[in-house]
Amino acid sequence: MKLLLVNAINTTKKIESVYPPLGLAYLASALKQHFSDIEIKIIDRDVKAVIEAYLPDAVGVSAVSQNFGRAIEVGHYCRSLNIPVFV
């Protein structure tokens, strides 16, 4: 299974892109411990291009309140490709 985890941030704001998405990293680590056949990628840029190239089986999106609109955009795009999305 290929899982894509998206950190829906505003990459133009330095404060949002300085720190790594530890929550997504912890989630990826736990999933890898419990599922041997899972491939996980974590991204925060070029979301549409990565989705088209990576072709994930599911997409998880993480966002804070001020970036909720970005999370919705990612979700709508994934749903248009019939890719399950969880937030």
Secondary structure, DSSP 8 states (H G I E B T S, - for coil): -EEEEEE---TTSHHHHSS--HHHHHHHHHHHHH-TT-EEEEESS-HHHHHHHH--SEEEEE--GGGHHHHHHHHHHHHHTT--EE-
